Amino acid sequence: MAVPSDRKKVFVSGCYDLFHSGHAVFLKRAAAYGEVTVSIARDATVLALKGRAPANTEAERLFMVRSCKYVKDAFLTTGVGMMDFADDLRRCRPDIFIVNTDGDSTDKRGLCEELHIEYIVLPRTPEPGLPPRSTTALLCGGHLALPYRVEICGAWLDQPIVSKLCPGWVITASIEAAEGYTERSGLATSTRKRLYELYRNHIDVPSPELLARLLFRYENGIDTGNASVSGAQDAIGLCIPAVTMHYYEGGWWPARIEQICDEEKLRFIEENLRLFFTGERPVGCDPAAQPQLSVSAAAALSRASAACREAIYAEDAAALAQSLNACRAAQRALFPAMFPPKYEDILPPETAWKFTGAGGGGYLVTAGQQPAGAIPFRIRRQEASSKVEEPRSPFI
């Protein structure tokens, strides 16, 4: 409930690049709670968090925000990084810290609890009569119309260092874009940017499988000895509609691909799985650091993904939930850095969950008893092609 502005001090933070109606309506709604002070990210922070330099310099962004009638004061942050505003929040000691839904994170909530500051999350909705706006959409035109990738089970088997120990399936869903998905989220956002570049340059290919192969090659080049090669599951999950199951046997490209377009099975997945946002992966976090590779752990991951595959074909919700937990346990054994300590107790024991992607932060896939804040996703539909092309190495 809104309160008189002379009784509350409100603090918000953000980049505010290419100031648009979405920014204005958020500040308007924040001002209903009190006098708004805005902490604006430095250029270095925008570059680190967004993977690109801001369109407007920090001086320009500060000028535009200060010019907004809903803002009492604004300043550039004293810090850099995901929590760049933390020292400023301690200094200002506001009554309320307000974020929108895609800015919500456990770190922000925890800091507000420590400082005894009320924490409010506002839905990201446009002003009546106006279209949704985001800086990324304005910069990239149709970029937000491209799909995202949800890795349901088996991640790391698309890396030869794991599938050489034990072959297995990776299961991905191509999902429709929704406003608010964030960078470093586990939804293949970096690969998605490369896909946009292909479309922007009018690349046209005859099939989703060929597009996936081209995207994989374009993102990674031909140096397969590079330890930072992004697994093929990202490109496949983005380019091939519906749900794909791809089987790896020690190579960069899967030995075979199955596409699931059956409407009942797609609805089963949508009804039983959700995404849960933990906050973006911290800058500098390396989920692949100090792996603990073993045949037994790789085999456990392979069994978990096979069980997930069987659960989807059988439409068995209980088995699907169990496979997520089994996948999480196997991934933790292989790559402990995927699971920072703060995520140990993030969800109640009744919820089955795993990171979608490499972990360290971003989105979880949840099943079973869904937690508050879990969000549904929509799988991108398209009829299965009559023949899934025989996979070849994308480096040929």
C-alpha positions in Angstrom: 0.0 0.0 0.0 1.3 3.4 -0.9 2.3 5.9 1.8 2.8 9.6 1.9 6.1 10.6 0.3 7.3 12.7 3.3 7.4 9.6 5.5 9.4 7.1 3.5 12.8 7.1 1.6 12.8 4.7 -1.4 16.0 3.4 -3.0 16.2 1.8 -6.4 19.2 0.8 -8.6 19.8 0.0 -12.2 21.5 0.8 -15.5 18.8 3.0 -17.1 20.4 2.8 -20.5 18.3 4.1 -23.4 15.8 5.5 -20.9 12.3 4.3 -22.0 8.7 4.0 -20.9 9.4 0.8 -18.9 11.9 2.8 -16.8 9.5 5.7 -16.3 6.6 3.5 -15.2 8.8 1.6 -12.7 10.0 4.9 -11.2 6.4 6.2 -11.2 5.2 3.1 -9.2 8.2 3.3 -6.9 7.4 7.0 -6.2 4.0 5.9 -4.8 5.9 4.5 -1.8 7.9 7.6 -1.1 10.8 9.9 -2.3 12.9 8.0 -4.8 16.7 7.9 -4.9 18.3 6.1 -7.8 21.7 4.4 -7.8 22.9 4.2 -11.4 25.4 1.6 -12.5 28.8 2.7 -13.8 29.8 2.0 -17.5 32.1 -0.8 -16.3 29.3 -2.5 -14.5 27.0 -2.4 -17.6 29.8 -3.9 -19.7 30.4 -6.7 -17.1 26.7 -7.6 -16.6 25.3 -7.1 -20.1 28.3 -8.2 -22.1 28.2 -4.9 -24.0 29.0 -1.2 -23.4 26.1 1.0 -22.6 24.5 2.9 -25.5 24.7 6.1 -23.3 27.5 7.0 -21.0 27.1 7.1 -17.3 27.0 10.9 -17.3 24.2 10.8 -19.9 22.3 8.2 -18.0 22.6 10.1 -14.8 21.3 13.3 -16.5 18.2 11.5 -17.9 17.3 9.8 -14.6 17.7 13.1 -12.7 15.4 14.7 -15.3 12.5 12.3 -14.5 9.8 13.9 -12.4 9.4 10.8 -10.2 13.0 10.9 -9.0 14.1 13.1 -6.0 17.8 12.3 -6.5 20.2 10.1 -8.4 23.9 9.3 -8.3 26.5 7.0 -9.8 27.3 3.9 -7.7 30.5 3.8 -5.7 30.9 0.1 -6.5 31.2 -2.1 -9.5 29.5 -5.5 -10.2 26.2 -7.3 -9.5 25.8 -5.7 -6.0 27.5 -2.3 -7.0 24.9 -0.4 -4.9 25.6 -2.2 -1.6 27.8 0.5 0.0 25.4 3.2 -1.2 22.4 1.4 0.3 24.3 1.2 3.7 25.1 4.9 3.4 21.6 6.0 2.4 19.7 3.8 4.9 16.4 4.1 3.1 13.1 2.8 4.4 12.4 0.7 1.3 14.4 -0.9 -1.4 12.3 -1.6 -4.6 13.2 -3.9 -7.5 11.2 -5.3 -10.4 10.7 -9.0 -10.9 13.7 -9.6 -13.0 15.9 -7.6 -10.6 14.8 -9.7 -7.6 17.6 -11.8 -6.0 18.4 -13.6 -2.8 21.5 -11.4 -2.3 19.4 -8.2 -2.4 16.9 -9.7 0.0 19.6 -10.8 2.3 21.2 -7.4 2.4 17.9 -5.7 3.1 17.2 -8.1 6.0 20.7 -7.4 7.4 20.0 -3.6 7.2 16.4 -3.9 8.3 15.2 -2.3 5.1 11.8 -3.2 3.7 12.2 -5.1 0.4 9.5 -4.8 -2.3 9.3 -6.5 -5.7 7.1 -4.8 -8.3 5.7 -6.7 -11.4 7.2 -5.6 -14.7 4.1 -4.5 -16.5 3.7 -1.6 -19.0 1.6 1.5 -18.4 -1.9 0.9 -19.7 -2.0 1.5 -23.4 1.7 1.3 -23.9 3.8 -1.6 -25.2 6.3 -3.5 -23.1 9.8 -2.0 -23.4 13.3 -3.2 -22.5 16.7 -1.8 -23.4 17.8 -5.1 -25.0 14.8 -5.1 -27.2 15.5 -1.5 -28.3 19.1 -2.3 -29.0 18.5 -5.6 -30.8 15.2 -5.1 -32.7 13.6 -8.5 -32.9 16.1 -10.1 -30.5 13.5 -10.8 -27.9 11.4 -12.8 -30.3 14.1 -15.5 -30.4 13.6 -18.5 -28.2 15.5 -19.4 -25.1 16.8 -22.9 -24.1 15.9 -24.8 -20.9 18.2 -27.7 -20.2 15.9 -30.2 -18.4 18.5 -32.9 -17.6 21.9 -34.2 -18.5 24.0 -31.0 -18.8 27.8 -31.6 -19.0 27.3 -34.8 -21.1 27.6 -32.5 -24.1 31.2 -32.0 -23.1 33.6 -34.7 -24.3 35.5 -34.7 -20.9 32.3 -36.2 -19.4 30.7 -38.3 -22.2 34.0 -40.0 -22.9 33.7 -41.4 -19.3 30.1 -42.5 -19.9 27.8 -41.6 -22.9 24.3 -40.3 -22.3 21.4 -38.0 -23.1 21.0 -34.3 -22.7 17.4 -33.1 -22.8 16.5 -29.6 -23.7 13.4 -27.5 -24.5 13.2 -24.6 -26.8 10.9 -22.0 -25.0 9.2 -18.9 -26.2 10.8 -15.6 -25.2 9.3 -13.8 -22.2 10.0 -10.3 -20.9 12.4 -10.3 -18.0 14.7 -13.3 -18.7 18.2 -12.1 -17.6 21.8 -12.4 -18.7 24.0 -15.2 -17.3 20.8 -16.9 -16.4 21.3 -20.5 -17.6 18.9 -20.1 -20.5 21.7 -20.0 -23.1 21.7 -16.2 -23.4 25.2 -15.9 -24.7 24.6 -18.4 -27.5 21.3 -16.7 -28.2 23.2 -13.5 -28.9 25.2 -15.3 -31.5 22.0 -16.6 -33.0 20.7 -13.1 -33.3 23.9 -12.1 -35.1 23.3 -14.8 -37.6 19.7 -13.7 -38.2 20.8 -10.0 -38.4 23.2 -11.0 -41.2 20.4 -12.7 -43.1 21.8 -16.2 -42.7 19.2 -18.7 -44.1 19.5 -22.4 -43.7 17.1 -25.2 -44.8 16.6 -27.0 -41.5 16.7 -26.4 -37.7 19.5 -29.1 -37.4 21.7 -27.3 -39.9 21.1 -24.0 -38.1 22.1 -25.5 -34.8 25.3 -26.9 -36.3 26.1 -23.5 -37.9 25.4 -21.7 -34.7 27.7 -24.1 -32.7 30.5 -23.5 -35.2 29.9 -19.8 -35.3 30.1 -19.4 -31.5 33.0 -21.7 -30.9 35.2 -21.6 -34.0 37.2 -24.7 -35.0 39.5 -25.1 -32.0 38.0 -28.0 -30.2 40.9 -28.0 -27.8 39.5 -24.8 -26.2 38.3 -25.7 -22.7 35.6 -22.9 -22.9 33.8 -24.4 -25.9 30.0 -24.0 -25.3 28.3 -27.4 -25.5 26.2 -28.2 -28.5 23.1 -28.5 -26.3 22.8 -24.7 -26.2 22.7 -24.4 -30.0 20.4 -27.4 -30.4 18.0 -26.2 -27.6 17.7 -22.8 -29.3 17.4 -23.9 -32.9 15.3 -27.1 -32.8 11.7 -26.5 -31.7 9.8 -28.4 -29.0 11.9 -30.8 -26.9 15.1 -32.5 -28.1 17.0 -35.4 -26.7 20.5 -35.6 -27.9 22.9 -38.5 -27.2 26.7 -37.9 -26.7 29.4 -40.5 -27.1 32.6 -38.5 -26.5 32.3 -36.0 -29.3 31.3 -32.3 -29.5 28.2 -33.1 -31.6 25.6 -35.7 -30.6 25.6 -39.2 -32.2 21.8 -38.9 -32.6 19.0 -36.5 -31.9 15.3 -37.2 -31.1 12.7 -34.5 -31.3 9.5 -34.6 -29.3 6.6 -32.7 -30.8 3.7 -34.8 -29.3 1.3 -32.2 -27.8 0.4 -34.3 -24.8 4.0 -34.8 -23.8 4.8 -31.1 -24.3 1.8 -30.2 -22.1 3.0 -32.7 -19.5 6.4 -31.0 -19.3 4.8 -27.5 -19.1 2.4 -28.6 -16.4 5.1 -30.3 -14.2 8.2 -28.1 -14.6 8.8 -24.5 -13.7 11.6 -22.0 -13.6 12.8 -20.4 -10.4 15.1 -17.4 -10.5 17.9 -17.3 -7.9 19.7 -14.1 -9.0 22.2 -13.9 -11.9 25.4 -15.8 -11.7 28.0 -13.6 -10.1 30.6 -12.0 -12.3 33.7 -14.2 -12.3 31.9 -17.3 -11.2 33.3 -20.4 -12.9 31.1 -23.5 -12.4 33.6 -25.7 -14.2 36.4 -24.8 -11.8 38.2 -27.8 -10.1 36.0 -30.6 -11.6 36.0 -34.0 -9.8 35.6 -36.2 -12.9 35.0 -39.9 -12.4 33.4 -42.7 -14.3 31.0 -43.4 -11.5 29.7 -39.8 -11.3 29.4 -39.6 -15.1 27.5 -42.9 -15.1 25.2 -41.5 -12.4 24.5 -38.4 -14.6 23.8 -40.7 -17.6 21.4 -42.7 -15.6 19.6 -39.6 -14.4 19.1 -38.3 -17.9 17.9 -41.7 -19.1 15.4 -41.8 -16.3 14.2 -38.3 -17.2 13.8 -39.4 -20.8 11.7 -42.4 -19.8 9.6 -40.2 -17.4 8.8 -37.8 -20.3 7.8 -40.6 -22.6 5.7 -42.3 -19.9 4.3 -38.9 -18.6 5.3 -39.9 -15.1 5.4 -36.8 -12.9 7.0 -38.5 -9.8 9.7 -40.1 -11.9 10.4 -36.8 -13.6 10.9 -35.1 -10.2 13.2 -37.9 -9.0 15.3 -37.6 -12.2 15.9 -33.9 -11.5 17.2 -34.6 -8.0 19.4 -37.4 -9.3 20.8 -35.2 -12.0 21.6 -32.5 -9.4 23.4 -35.0 -7.2 25.5 -36.3 -10.2 26.4 -32.8 -11.4 27.4 -31.8 -7.8 29.8 -34.8 -7.7 31.3 -33.8 -11.1 31.4 -30.0 -10.7 31.1 -28.9 -7.1 31.6 -25.2 -8.1 28.2 -25.3 -9.8 26.6 -25.1 -6.3 27.8 -22.1 -4.2 27.0 -22.5 -0.5 24.1 -20.1 -0.5 22.1 -22.4 -2.8 22.2 -25.4 -0.4 18.9 -24.6 1.3 17.3 -22.4 -1.3 14.2 -24.6 -1.7 12.2 -26.8 0.6 12.9 -30.5 0.5 9.6 -31.3 -1.1 10.7 -29.5 -4.3 12.8 -31.3 -6.8 15.3 -29.0 -8.6 18.4 -28.6 -10.6 20.2 -25.7 -12.3 19.3 -25.3 -16.0 22.7 -25.0 -17.6 26.1 -24.8 -15.9 24.9 -23.5 -12.5 26.4 -20.9 -10.2 23.2 -18.8 -10.4 20.4 -18.0 -12.7 17.4 -20.3 -13.2 16.5 -23.6 -11.6 14.2 -26.2 -13.1 11.7 -27.2 -10.4 9.3 -30.1 -10.1 7.1 -31.7 -7.5 5.8 -29.2 -4.9 6.4 -25.9 -6.7 7.8 -23.1 -4.5 6.4 -19.6 -4.3 7.8 -17.5 -7.2 8.2 -20.4 -9.6 7.2 -19.4 -13.1 5.8 -21.5 -16.0 7.3 -21.5 -19.4 5.9 -22.1 -22.9 7.6 -24.6 -25.2 8.0 -23.5 -28.8 5.8 -25.6 -31.0 6.5 -26.8 -34.5 5.8 -30.0 -36.4 8.6 -32.5 -36.3 10.5 -32.8 -39.6 9.9 -36.0 -41.4 13.6 -36.9 -41.1 16.1 -35.8 -38.5 19.3 -35.2 -40.4 22.2 -37.5 -39.6 24.5 -35.5 -37.3 27.9 -34.6 -38.6 30.7 -32.8 -36.9 30.0 -29.1 -37.2 33.8 -28.6 -37.5 33.9 -30.3 -40.9 
